[in-house]
Amino acid sequence: HLERALVRLRDRADLWVRLGALYERQDRLEDAVAAFWEARSADAKIAVGPQLKALYEKLAEREK
């Protein structure tokens, strides 16, 4: 439902963050990264840096 909502509400950073967290719980790390970057694009003041750092670290571990 969040994915559908974001088709029309692309500027809702809070929804992008929720979607990113959901993707992370589903181990869809690349999708989570994309969602957090979309959140950042929608609102430059939103604090997603720690989440992105953690996701990039998980992705780096996965690559090993």
All heavy atoms as TSV, in Angstrom:
chain	resi	resn	atom	element	x	y	z
A	1	HIS	N	N	0.821	-1.200	0.000
A	1	HIS	CA	C	0.000	0.000	0.000
A	1	HIS	C	C	0.864	1.263	0.000
A	1	HIS	O	O	0.485	2.248	-0.613
A	1	HIS	CB	C	-0.950	0.006	1.190
A	1	HIS	CG	C	-1.979	-1.073	1.114
A	1	HIS	ND1	N	-2.989	-1.083	0.188
A	1	HIS	CD2	C	-2.144	-2.185	1.853
A	1	HIS	CE1	C	-3.742	-2.140	0.360
A	1	HIS	NE2	N	-3.254	-2.835	1.367
A	2	LEU	N	N	1.988	1.192	0.718
A	2	LEU	CA	C	2.870	2.363	0.734
A	2	LEU	C	C	3.412	2.666	-0.657
A	2	LEU	O	O	3.497	3.827	-1.052
A	2	LEU	CB	C	4.044	2.135	1.695
A	2	LEU	CG	C	3.793	2.363	3.162
A	2	LEU	CD1	C	5.008	1.954	3.981
A	2	LEU	CD2	C	3.442	3.801	3.436
A	3	GLU	N	N	3.792	1.637	-1.375
A	3	GLU	CA	C	4.311	1.857	-2.727
A	3	GLU	C	C	3.279	2.552	-3.602
A	3	GLU	O	O	3.610	3.464	-4.358
A	3	GLU	CB	C	4.733	0.529	-3.353
A	3	GLU	CG	C	5.959	-0.071	-2.722
A	3	GLU	CD	C	6.229	-1.491	-3.182
A	3	GLU	OE1	O	5.283	-2.190	-3.610
A	3	GLU	OE2	O	7.393	-1.900	-3.099
A	4	ARG	N	N	2.037	2.130	-3.495
A	4	ARG	CA	C	0.973	2.757	-4.289
A	4	ARG	C	C	0.742	4.201	-3.864
A	4	ARG	O	O	0.540	5.079	-4.703
A	4	ARG	CB	C	-0.321	1.977	-4.153
A	4	ARG	CG	C	-0.317	0.714	-4.953
A	4	ARG	CD	C	-1.706	0.141	-5.013
A	4	ARG	NE	N	-1.602	-1.292	-4.819
A	4	ARG	CZ	C	-2.570	-2.065	-4.430
A	4	ARG	NH1	N	-3.748	-1.559	-4.163
A	4	ARG	NH2	N	-2.391	-3.347	-4.291
A	5	ALA	N	N	0.753	4.437	-2.570
A	5	ALA	CA	C	0.537	5.796	-2.071
A	5	ALA	C	C	1.633	6.739	-2.543
A	5	ALA	O	O	1.364	7.892	-2.881
A	5	ALA	CB	C	0.460	5.787	-0.553
A	6	LEU	N	N	2.850	6.232	-2.597
A	6	LEU	CA	C	3.970	7.091	-2.964
A	6	LEU	C	C	3.997	7.440	-4.444
A	6	LEU	O	O	4.717	8.350	-4.849
A	6	LEU	CB	C	5.289	6.454	-2.523
A	6	LEU	CG	C	5.508	6.571	-1.014
A	6	LEU	CD1	C	6.614	5.655	-0.548
A	6	LEU	CD2	C	5.809	8.010	-0.644
A	7	VAL	N	N	3.215	6.757	-5.246
A	7	VAL	CA	C	3.101	7.141	-6.654
A	7	VAL	C	C	2.516	8.552	-6.747
A	7	VAL	O	O	2.962	9.365	-7.543
A	7	VAL	CB	C	2.229	6.132	-7.434
A	7	VAL	CG1	C	1.868	6.647	-8.811
A	7	VAL	CG2	C	2.948	4.788	-7.526
A	8	ARG	N	N	1.552	8.837	-5.874
A	8	ARG	CA	C	0.910	10.154	-5.882
A	8	ARG	C	C	1.519	11.127	-4.876
A	8	ARG	O	O	1.428	12.332	-5.044
A	8	ARG	CB	C	-0.572	10.015	-5.573
A	8	ARG	CG	C	-1.347	9.360	-6.661
A	8	ARG	CD	C	-2.813	9.320	-6.301
A	8	ARG	NE	N	-3.586	8.816	-7.407
A	8	ARG	CZ	C	-4.352	9.587	-8.166
A	8	ARG	NH1	N	-4.451	10.858	-7.911
A	8	ARG	NH2	N	-5.025	9.056	-9.158
A	9	LEU	N	N	2.117	10.604	-3.822
A	9	LEU	CA	C	2.615	11.451	-2.731
A	9	LEU	C	C	4.138	11.383	-2.625
A	9	LEU	O	O	4.688	11.122	-1.572
A	9	LEU	CB	C	1.987	11.008	-1.408
A	9	LEU	CG	C	0.466	10.971	-1.354
A	9	LEU	CD1	C	-0.013	10.288	-0.093
A	9	LEU	CD2	C	-0.084	12.378	-1.453
A	10	ARG	N	N	4.824	11.630	-3.724
A	10	ARG	CA	C	6.278	11.472	-3.771
A	10	ARG	C	C	7.013	12.409	-2.811
A	10	ARG	O	O	8.151	12.164	-2.459
A	10	ARG	CB	C	6.778	11.697	-5.185
A	10	ARG	CG	C	6.243	10.636	-6.148
A	10	ARG	CD	C	7.014	10.554	-7.412
A	10	ARG	NE	N	8.383	10.118	-7.270
A	10	ARG	CZ	C	8.778	8.856	-7.118
A	10	ARG	NH1	N	7.897	7.903	-7.012
A	10	ARG	NH2	N	10.053	8.555	-7.051
A	11	ASP	N	N	6.369	13.469	-2.369
A	11	ASP	CA	C	7.022	14.442	-1.502
A	11	ASP	C	C	6.853	14.127	-0.016
A	11	ASP	O	O	7.262	14.910	0.831
A	11	ASP	CB	C	6.512	15.848	-1.801
A	11	ASP	CG	C	5.026	15.999	-1.537
A	11	ASP	OD1	O	4.313	14.978	-1.528
A	11	ASP	OD2	O	4.579	17.145	-1.357
A	12	ARG	N	N	6.293	12.973	0.331
A	12	ARG	CA	C	6.084	12.591	1.733
A	12	ARG	C	C	7.288	11.799	2.237
A	12	ARG	O	O	7.359	10.571	2.119
A	12	ARG	CB	C	4.816	11.744	1.863
A	12	ARG	CG	C	3.518	12.494	1.670
A	12	ARG	CD	C	3.137	13.335	2.872
A	12	ARG	NE	N	3.121	12.588	4.108
A	12	ARG	CZ	C	2.061	11.956	4.598
A	12	ARG	NH1	N	0.922	11.986	3.953
A	12	ARG	NH2	N	2.150	11.305	5.736
A	13	ALA	N	N	8.254	12.494	2.786
A	13	ALA	CA	C	9.483	11.866	3.265
A	13	ALA	C	C	9.199	10.822	4.343
A	13	ALA	O	O	9.858	9.783	4.390
A	13	ALA	CB	C	10.438	12.932	3.791
A	14	ASP	N	N	8.215	11.078	5.199
A	14	ASP	CA	C	7.915	10.133	6.270
A	14	ASP	C	C	7.457	8.782	5.726
A	14	ASP	O	O	7.798	7.731	6.275
A	14	ASP	CB	C	6.868	10.707	7.229
A	14	ASP	CG	C	5.552	11.032	6.540
A	14	ASP	OD1	O	5.571	11.574	5.401
A	14	ASP	OD2	O	4.493	10.763	7.131
A	15	LEU	N	N	6.724	8.802	4.623
A	15	LEU	CA	C	6.299	7.541	4.013
A	15	LEU	C	C	7.467	6.800	3.379
A	15	LEU	O	O	7.544	5.579	3.435
A	15	LEU	CB	C	5.203	7.791	2.974
A	15	LEU	CG	C	3.884	8.333	3.503
A	15	LEU	CD1	C	2.893	8.508	2.361
A	15	LEU	CD2	C	3.310	7.417	4.576
A	16	TRP	N	N	8.395	7.553	2.789
A	16	TRP	CA	C	9.593	6.920	2.224
A	16	TRP	C	C	10.412	6.250	3.311
A	16	TRP	O	O	10.941	5.151	3.113
A	16	TRP	CB	C	10.445	7.946	1.476
A	16	TRP	CG	C	9.908	8.323	0.131
A	16	TRP	CD1	C	9.396	9.522	-0.237
A	16	TRP	CD2	C	9.823	7.480	-1.023
A	16	TRP	NE1	N	8.997	9.479	-1.548
A	16	TRP	CE2	C	9.254	8.244	-2.062
A	16	TRP	CE3	C	10.181	6.159	-1.281
A	16	TRP	CZ2	C	9.029	7.733	-3.331
A	16	TRP	CZ3	C	9.965	5.649	-2.561
A	16	TRP	CH2	C	9.390	6.423	-3.562
A	17	VAL	N	N	10.503	6.893	4.469
A	17	VAL	CA	C	11.252	6.307	5.584
A	17	VAL	C	C	10.572	5.024	6.057
A	17	VAL	O	O	11.239	4.007	6.296
A	17	VAL	CB	C	11.403	7.324	6.743
A	17	VAL	CG1	C	11.935	6.657	7.993
A	17	VAL	CG2	C	12.308	8.468	6.317
A	18	ARG	N	N	9.264	5.049	6.176
A	18	ARG	CA	C	8.532	3.839	6.583
A	18	ARG	C	C	8.731	2.719	5.576
A	18	ARG	O	O	8.921	1.561	5.948
A	18	ARG	CB	C	7.052	4.144	6.754
A	18	ARG	CG	C	6.777	4.978	7.997
A	18	ARG	CD	C	5.340	5.348	8.150
A	18	ARG	NE	N	4.520	4.151	8.323
A	18	ARG	CZ	C	3.200	4.166	8.318
A	18	ARG	NH1	N	2.556	5.303	8.144
A	18	ARG	NH2	N	2.526	3.055	8.485
A	19	LEU	N	N	8.697	3.056	4.290
A	19	LEU	CA	C	8.895	2.052	3.249
A	19	LEU	C	C	10.319	1.502	3.304
A	19	LEU	O	O	10.530	0.292	3.178
A	19	LEU	CB	C	8.602	2.648	1.873
A	19	LEU	CG	C	8.687	1.684	0.696
A	19	LEU	CD1	C	7.665	0.559	0.846
A	19	LEU	CD2	C	8.468	2.430	-0.614
A	20	GLY	N	N	11.294	2.378	3.522
A	20	GLY	CA	C	12.683	1.929	3.642
A	20	GLY	C	C	12.873	0.978	4.806
A	20	GLY	O	O	13.561	-0.037	4.690
A	21	ALA	N	N	12.258	1.284	5.927
A	21	ALA	CA	C	12.357	0.409	7.098
A	21	ALA	C	C	11.696	-0.942	6.820
A	21	ALA	O	O	12.216	-1.993	7.229
A	21	ALA	CB	C	11.717	1.080	8.306
A	22	LEU	N	N	10.582	-0.917	6.118
A	22	LEU	CA	C	9.905	-2.165	5.758
A	22	LEU	C	C	10.782	-3.005	4.837
A	22	LEU	O	O	10.941	-4.213	5.042
A	22	LEU	CB	C	8.567	-1.854	5.081
A	22	LEU	CG	C	7.769	-3.039	4.567
A	22	LEU	CD1	C	7.346	-3.935	5.725
A	22	LEU	CD2	C	6.561	-2.559	3.795
A	23	TYR	N	N	11.369	-2.367	3.839
A	23	TYR	CA	C	12.275	-3.086	2.939
A	23	TYR	C	C	13.449	-3.679	3.711
A	23	TYR	O	O	13.864	-4.806	3.447
A	23	TYR	CB	C	12.801	-2.154	1.857
A	23	TYR	CG	C	11.833	-1.829	0.752
A	23	TYR	CD1	C	11.943	-0.635	0.050
A	23	TYR	CD2	C	10.820	-2.701	0.375
A	23	TYR	CE1	C	11.089	-0.316	-0.980
A	23	TYR	CE2	C	9.958	-2.395	-0.659
A	23	TYR	CZ	C	10.095	-1.206	-1.340
A	23	TYR	OH	O	9.245	-0.898	-2.361
A	24	GLU	N	N	13.981	-2.914	4.651
A	24	GLU	CA	C	15.118	-3.420	5.428
A	24	GLU	C	C	14.715	-4.655	6.229
A	24	GLU	O	O	15.472	-5.628	6.289
A	24	GLU	CB	C	15.653	-2.337	6.355
A	24	GLU	CG	C	16.909	-2.750	7.076
A	24	GLU	CD	C	17.505	-1.639	7.915
A	24	GLU	OE1	O	16.917	-0.551	8.010
A	24	GLU	OE2	O	18.583	-1.877	8.481
A	25	ARG	N	N	13.550	-4.641	6.832
A	25	ARG	CA	C	13.074	-5.811	7.578
A	25	ARG	C	C	12.882	-7.019	6.668
A	25	ARG	O	O	13.012	-8.156	7.096
A	25	ARG	CB	C	11.772	-5.497	8.303
A	25	ARG	CG	C	11.966	-4.649	9.541
A	25	ARG	CD	C	10.740	-4.607	10.420
A	25	ARG	NE	N	9.542	-4.128	9.757
A	25	ARG	CZ	C	9.171	-2.854	9.662
A	25	ARG	NH1	N	9.928	-1.918	10.190
A	25	ARG	NH2	N	8.057	-2.506	9.045
A	26	GLN	N	N	12.567	-6.763	5.400
A	26	GLN	CA	C	12.384	-7.835	4.430
A	26	GLN	C	C	13.696	-8.240	3.770
A	26	GLN	O	O	13.708	-9.051	2.865
A	26	GLN	CB	C	11.383	-7.420	3.359
A	26	GLN	CG	C	9.992	-7.212	3.862
A	26	GLN	CD	C	9.075	-6.663	2.779
A	26	GLN	OE1	O	9.495	-6.181	1.734
A	26	GLN	NE2	N	7.779	-6.734	3.044
A	27	ASP	N	N	14.797	-7.648	4.204
A	27	ASP	CA	C	16.135	-7.889	3.669
A	27	ASP	C	C	16.264	-7.470	2.200
A	27	ASP	O	O	17.032	-8.042	1.440
A	27	ASP	CB	C	16.554	-9.353	3.859
A	27	ASP	CG	C	18.060	-9.510	3.827
A	27	ASP	OD1	O	18.764	-8.623	4.343
A	27	ASP	OD2	O	18.539	-10.521	3.264
A	28	ARG	N	N	15.503	-6.481	1.819
A	28	ARG	CA	C	15.592	-5.893	0.481
A	28	ARG	C	C	16.430	-4.623	0.611
A	28	ARG	O	O	15.922	-3.506	0.541
A	28	ARG	CB	C	14.197	-5.596	-0.058
A	28	ARG	CG	C	13.367	-6.836	-0.286
A	28	ARG	CD	C	11.934	-6.541	-0.655
A	28	ARG	NE	N	11.807	-5.664	-1.821
A	28	ARG	CZ	C	10.643	-5.211	-2.274
A	28	ARG	NH1	N	9.515	-5.551	-1.667
A	28	ARG	NH2	N	10.604	-4.412	-3.317
A	29	LEU	N	N	17.710	-4.812	0.839
A	29	LEU	CA	C	18.580	-3.708	1.221
A	29	LEU	C	C	18.732	-2.655	0.126
A	29	LEU	O	O	18.746	-1.457	0.417
A	29	LEU	CB	C	19.950	-4.243	1.643
A	29	LEU	CG	C	19.936	-5.230	2.818
A	29	LEU	CD1	C	21.350	-5.655	3.164
A	29	LEU	CD2	C	19.230	-4.642	4.023
A	30	GLU	N	N	18.860	-3.084	-1.126
A	30	GLU	CA	C	18.996	-2.111	-2.210
A	30	GLU	C	C	17.752	-1.241	-2.321
A	30	GLU	O	O	17.845	-0.034	-2.536
A	30	GLU	CB	C	19.262	-2.823	-3.541
A	30	GLU	CG	C	20.616	-3.489	-3.631
A	30	GLU	CD	C	20.603	-4.929	-3.111
A	30	GLU	OE1	O	19.563	-5.388	-2.584
A	30	GLU	OE2	O	21.640	-5.587	-3.214
A	31	ASP	N	N	16.584	-1.867	-2.172
A	31	ASP	CA	C	15.332	-1.102	-2.210
A	31	ASP	C	C	15.243	-0.148	-1.019
A	31	ASP	O	O	14.738	0.973	-1.153
A	31	ASP	CB	C	14.135	-2.042	-2.220
A	31	ASP	CG	C	14.030	-2.848	-3.501
A	31	ASP	OD1	O	14.444	-2.337	-4.565
A	31	ASP	OD2	O	13.537	-3.983	-3.441
A	32	ALA	N	N	15.717	-0.589	0.130
A	32	ALA	CA	C	15.706	0.266	1.321
A	32	ALA	C	C	16.586	1.493	1.103
A	32	ALA	O	O	16.187	2.613	1.441
A	32	ALA	CB	C	16.176	-0.524	2.539
A	33	VAL	N	N	17.763	1.289	0.538
A	33	VAL	CA	C	18.657	2.416	0.249
A	33	VAL	C	C	17.960	3.408	-0.673
A	33	VAL	O	O	17.972	4.619	-0.434
A	33	VAL	CB	C	19.991	1.920	-0.362
A	33	VAL	CG1	C	20.778	3.074	-0.956
A	33	VAL	CG2	C	20.814	1.194	0.675
A	34	ALA	N	N	17.344	2.902	-1.728
A	34	ALA	CA	C	16.652	3.779	-2.674
A	34	ALA	C	C	15.530	4.555	-1.989
A	34	ALA	O	O	15.359	5.759	-2.239
A	34	ALA	CB	C	16.108	2.956	-3.835
A	35	ALA	N	N	14.786	3.889	-1.117
A	35	ALA	CA	C	13.688	4.565	-0.419
A	35	ALA	C	C	14.210	5.655	0.513
A	35	ALA	O	O	13.631	6.748	0.583
A	35	ALA	CB	C	12.863	3.545	0.368
A	36	PHE	N	N	15.309	5.383	1.216
A	36	PHE	CA	C	15.868	6.410	2.101
A	36	PHE	C	C	16.406	7.601	1.305
A	36	PHE	O	O	16.285	8.745	1.746
A	36	PHE	CB	C	16.940	5.829	3.013
A	36	PHE	CG	C	16.369	5.021	4.149
A	36	PHE	CD1	C	16.716	3.691	4.322
A	36	PHE	CD2	C	15.481	5.572	5.049
A	36	PHE	CE1	C	16.189	2.938	5.363
A	36	PHE	CE2	C	14.942	4.840	6.099
A	36	PHE	CZ	C	15.306	3.517	6.250
A	37	TRP	N	N	16.983	7.353	0.125
A	37	TRP	CA	C	17.440	8.461	-0.707
A	37	TRP	C	C	16.251	9.265	-1.228
A	37	TRP	O	O	16.325	10.484	-1.349
A	37	TRP	CB	C	18.321	7.984	-1.854
A	37	TRP	CG	C	19.738	7.776	-1.435
A	37	TRP	CD1	C	20.425	6.605	-1.393
A	37	TRP	CD2	C	20.655	8.780	-0.980
A	37	TRP	NE1	N	21.699	6.813	-0.935
A	37	TRP	CE2	C	21.877	8.135	-0.679
A	37	TRP	CE3	C	20.558	10.156	-0.784
A	37	TRP	CZ2	C	22.982	8.832	-0.196
A	37	TRP	CZ3	C	21.670	10.841	-0.311
A	37	TRP	CH2	C	22.867	10.176	-0.024
A	38	GLU	N	N	15.142	8.581	-1.540
A	38	GLU	CA	C	13.927	9.298	-1.957
A	38	GLU	C	C	13.410	10.179	-0.814
A	38	GLU	O	O	12.958	11.298	-1.043
A	38	GLU	CB	C	12.843	8.317	-2.397
A	38	GLU	CG	C	13.106	7.662	-3.722
A	38	GLU	CD	C	12.937	8.602	-4.905
A	38	GLU	OE1	O	12.322	9.680	-4.770
A	38	GLU	OE2	O	13.432	8.245	-5.982
A	39	ALA	N	N	13.493	9.658	0.408
A	39	ALA	CA	C	13.077	10.449	1.574
A	39	ALA	C	C	13.931	11.699	1.683
A	39	ALA	O	O	13.429	12.799	1.930
A	39	ALA	CB	C	13.184	9.616	2.847
A	40	ARG	N	N	15.215	11.532	1.483
A	40	ARG	CA	C	16.145	12.662	1.548
A	40	ARG	C	C	15.849	13.678	0.446
A	40	ARG	O	O	15.942	14.885	0.651
A	40	ARG	CB	C	17.574	12.144	1.429
A	40	ARG	CG	C	18.639	13.180	1.532
A	40	ARG	CD	C	19.027	13.385	2.982
A	40	ARG	NE	N	20.313	14.047	3.035
A	40	ARG	CZ	C	20.448	15.303	3.426
A	40	ARG	NH1	N	19.414	15.969	3.840
A	40	ARG	NH2	N	21.619	15.863	3.449
A	41	SER	N	N	15.478	13.187	-0.731
A	41	SER	CA	C	15.128	14.085	-1.836
A	41	SER	C	C	13.846	14.863	-1.530
A	41	SER	O	O	13.722	16.023	-1.908
A	41	SER	CB	C	14.928	13.291	-3.121
A	41	SER	OG	O	16.134	12.700	-3.520
A	42	ALA	N	N	12.911	14.206	-0.867
A	42	ALA	CA	C	11.646	14.853	-0.543
A	42	ALA	C	C	11.798	15.897	0.555
A	42	ALA	O	O	11.099	16.909	0.563
A	42	ALA	CB	C	10.606	13.817	-0.128
A	43	ASP	N	N	12.720	15.656	1.489
A	43	ASP	CA	C	12.932	16.587	2.604
A	43	ASP	C	C	14.395	16.527	3.010
A	43	ASP	O	O	14.832	15.565	3.648
A	43	ASP	CB	C	12.042	16.213	3.785
A	43	ASP	CG	C	12.172	17.165	4.965
A	43	ASP	OD1	O	12.974	18.121	4.887
A	43	ASP	OD2	O	11.480	16.949	5.964
A	44	ALA	N	N	15.142	17.544	2.641
A	44	ALA	CA	C	16.591	17.552	2.895
A	44	ALA	C	C	16.922	17.577	4.380
A	44	ALA	O	O	18.042	17.249	4.769
A	44	ALA	CB	C	17.231	18.749	2.199
A	45	LYS	N	N	15.965	17.935	5.220
A	45	LYS	CA	C	16.229	18.030	6.656
A	45	LYS	C	C	16.017	16.708	7.390
A	45	LYS	O	O	16.353	16.597	8.558
A	45	LYS	CB	C	15.329	19.098	7.276
A	45	LYS	CG	C	15.636	20.483	6.765
A	45	LYS	CD	C	14.711	21.502	7.356
A	45	LYS	CE	C	15.005	22.864	6.746
A	45	LYS	NZ	N	14.062	23.868	7.195
A	46	ILE	N	N	15.464	15.713	6.708
A	46	ILE	CA	C	15.182	14.439	7.368
A	46	ILE	C	C	16.491	13.699	7.640
A	46	ILE	O	O	17.402	13.695	6.818
A	46	ILE	CB	C	14.201	13.584	6.550
A	46	ILE	CG1	C	13.616	12.496	7.415
A	46	ILE	CG2	C	14.834	13.013	5.314
A	46	ILE	CD1	C	12.313	11.959	6.910
A	47	ALA	N	N	16.599	13.129	8.813
A	47	ALA	CA	C	17.841	12.480	9.247
A	47	ALA	C	C	17.821	10.993	8.878
A	47	ALA	O	O	17.354	10.158	9.643
A	47	ALA	CB	C	18.016	12.646	10.749
A	48	VAL	N	N	18.313	10.686	7.676
A	48	VAL	CA	C	18.383	9.291	7.245
A	48	VAL	C	C	19.826	8.819	7.115
A	48	VAL	O	O	20.066	7.683	6.720
A	48	VAL	CB	C	17.616	9.059	5.918
A	48	VAL	CG1	C	16.140	9.265	6.101
A	48	VAL	CG2	C	18.172	9.925	4.815
A	49	GLY	N	N	20.763	9.676	7.447
A	49	GLY	CA	C	22.180	9.325	7.342
A	49	GLY	C	C	22.556	8.063	8.099
A	49	GLY	O	O	23.216	7.180	7.535
A	50	PRO	N	N	22.162	7.931	9.364
A	50	PRO	CA	C	22.515	6.717	10.104
A	50	PRO	C	C	21.938	5.445	9.482
A	50	PRO	O	O	22.606	4.415	9.432
A	50	PRO	CB	C	21.922	6.958	11.492
A	50	PRO	CG	C	21.831	8.442	11.616
A	50	PRO	CD	C	21.548	8.934	10.229
A	51	GLN	N	N	20.707	5.524	8.983
A	51	GLN	CA	C	20.107	4.358	8.342
A	51	GLN	C	C	20.864	3.996	7.067
A	51	GLN	O	O	21.129	2.820	6.804
A	51	GLN	CB	C	18.627	4.596	7.997
A	51	GLN	CG	C	17.732	4.697	9.192
A	51	GLN	CD	C	17.479	6.139	9.596
A	51	GLN	OE1	O	18.268	7.032	9.334
A	51	GLN	NE2	N	16.364	6.363	10.254
A	52	LEU	N	N	21.211	5.001	6.276
A	52	LEU	CA	C	21.955	4.740	5.042
A	52	LEU	C	C	23.319	4.140	5.337
A	52	LEU	O	O	23.745	3.201	4.669
A	52	LEU	CB	C	22.089	6.026	4.223
A	52	LEU	CG	C	20.840	6.466	3.484
A	52	LEU	CD1	C	21.014	7.871	2.938
A	52	LEU	CD2	C	20.525	5.490	2.361
A	53	LYS	N	N	23.990	4.671	6.345
A	53	LYS	CA	C	25.310	4.139	6.711
A	53	LYS	C	C	25.204	2.671	7.096
A	53	LYS	O	O	25.992	1.837	6.641
A	53	LYS	CB	C	25.901	4.946	7.865
A	53	LYS	CG	C	27.277	4.484	8.288
A	53	LYS	CD	C	27.811	5.359	9.417
A	53	LYS	CE	C	29.211	4.975	9.785
A	53	LYS	NZ	N	29.296	3.953	10.784
A	54	ALA	N	N	24.217	2.345	7.920
A	54	ALA	CA	C	24.031	0.959	8.345
A	54	ALA	C	C	23.704	0.056	7.161
A	54	ALA	O	O	24.219	-1.075	7.069
A	54	ALA	CB	C	22.924	0.878	9.386
A	55	LEU	N	N	22.890	0.540	6.250
A	55	LEU	CA	C	22.539	-0.263	5.073
A	55	LEU	C	C	23.752	-0.484	4.174
A	55	LEU	O	O	23.960	-1.600	3.674
A	55	LEU	CB	C	21.420	0.407	4.287
A	55	LEU	CG	C	20.045	0.323	4.908
A	55	LEU	CD1	C	19.076	1.256	4.202
A	55	LEU	CD2	C	19.535	-1.101	4.869
A	56	TYR	N	N	24.549	0.555	3.964
A	56	TYR	CA	C	25.743	0.397	3.135
A	56	TYR	C	C	26.728	-0.579	3.781
A	56	TYR	O	O	27.375	-1.360	3.089
A	56	TYR	CB	C	26.408	1.746	2.858
A	56	TYR	CG	C	25.699	2.558	1.798
A	56	TYR	CD1	C	25.268	3.843	2.048
A	56	TYR	CD2	C	25.439	2.026	0.534
A	56	TYR	CE1	C	24.622	4.590	1.074
A	56	TYR	CE2	C	24.796	2.760	-0.437
A	56	TYR	CZ	C	24.382	4.041	-0.162
A	56	TYR	OH	O	23.736	4.776	-1.125
A	57	GLU	N	N	26.814	-0.573	5.102
A	57	GLU	CA	C	27.680	-1.526	5.788
A	57	GLU	C	C	27.166	-2.953	5.601
A	57	GLU	O	O	27.943	-3.881	5.372
A	57	GLU	CB	C	27.780	-1.189	7.270
A	57	GLU	CG	C	28.609	0.048	7.536
A	57	GLU	CD	C	28.554	0.525	8.971
A	57	GLU	OE1	O	27.731	0.012	9.775
A	57	GLU	OE2	O	29.318	1.466	9.299
A	58	LYS	N	N	25.854	-3.142	5.696
A	58	LYS	CA	C	25.270	-4.465	5.472
A	58	LYS	C	C	25.510	-4.942	4.045
A	58	LYS	O	O	25.827	-6.113	3.813
A	58	LYS	CB	C	23.770	-4.459	5.760
A	58	LYS	CG	C	23.418	-4.377	7.217
A	58	LYS	CD	C	21.912	-4.362	7.398
A	58	LYS	CE	C	21.510	-4.170	8.834
A	58	LYS	NZ	N	20.041	-4.144	9.006
A	59	LEU	N	N	25.361	-4.033	3.098
A	59	LEU	CA	C	25.604	-4.389	1.700
A	59	LEU	C	C	27.062	-4.746	1.463
A	59	LEU	O	O	27.367	-5.690	0.722
A	59	LEU	CB	C	25.182	-3.243	0.778
A	59	LEU	CG	C	23.685	-3.069	0.599
A	59	LEU	CD1	C	23.370	-1.740	-0.093
A	59	LEU	CD2	C	23.103	-4.223	-0.196
A	60	ALA	N	N	27.969	-4.027	2.106
A	60	ALA	CA	C	29.402	-4.333	1.980
A	60	ALA	C	C	29.703	-5.719	2.554
A	60	ALA	O	O	30.475	-6.478	1.957
A	60	ALA	CB	C	30.231	-3.261	2.674
A	61	GLU	N	N	29.094	-6.044	3.675
A	61	GLU	CA	C	29.284	-7.374	4.260
A	61	GLU	C	C	28.756	-8.461	3.345
A	61	GLU	O	O	29.348	-9.524	3.228
A	61	GLU	CB	C	28.585	-7.461	5.625
A	61	GLU	CG	C	29.377	-6.904	6.755
A	61	GLU	CD	C	30.673	-7.672	6.989
A	61	GLU	OE1	O	30.643	-8.920	7.027
A	61	GLU	OE2	O	31.714	-7.003	7.115
A	62	ARG	N	N	27.633	-8.175	2.733
A	62	ARG	CA	C	27.017	-9.143	1.820
A	62	ARG	C	C	27.922	-9.423	0.629
A	62	ARG	O	O	27.970	-10.534	0.113
A	62	ARG	CB	C	25.673	-8.628	1.346
A	62	ARG	CG	C	24.898	-9.624	0.532
A	62	ARG	CD	C	23.630	-9.040	0.011
A	62	ARG	NE	N	22.598	-9.009	1.029
A	62	ARG	CZ	C	21.395	-8.525	0.847
A	62	ARG	NH1	N	21.066	-7.981	-0.311
A	62	ARG	NH2	N	20.509	-8.556	1.814
A	63	GLU	N	N	28.660	-8.395	0.174
A	63	GLU	CA	C	29.542	-8.537	-0.980
A	63	GLU	C	C	30.778	-9.395	-0.698
A	63	GLU	O	O	31.372	-9.921	-1.611
A	63	GLU	CB	C	29.992	-7.167	-1.463
A	63	GLU	CG	C	28.893	-6.357	-2.114
A	63	GLU	CD	C	28.421	-6.963	-3.427
A	63	GLU	OE1	O	29.278	-7.426	-4.214
A	63	GLU	OE2	O	27.211	-6.982	-3.647
A	64	LYS	N	N	31.132	-9.525	0.559
A	64	LYS	CA	C	32.344	-10.295	0.912
A	64	LYS	C	C	32.170	-11.764	0.719
A	64	LYS	O	O	31.233	-12.382	0.649
A	64	LYS	CB	C	32.736	-10.031	2.356
A	64	LYS	CG	C	33.276	-8.642	2.546
A	64	LYS	CD	C	33.715	-8.461	3.970
A	64	LYS	CE	C	34.229	-7.047	4.174
A	64	LYS	NZ	N	34.667	-6.826	5.528
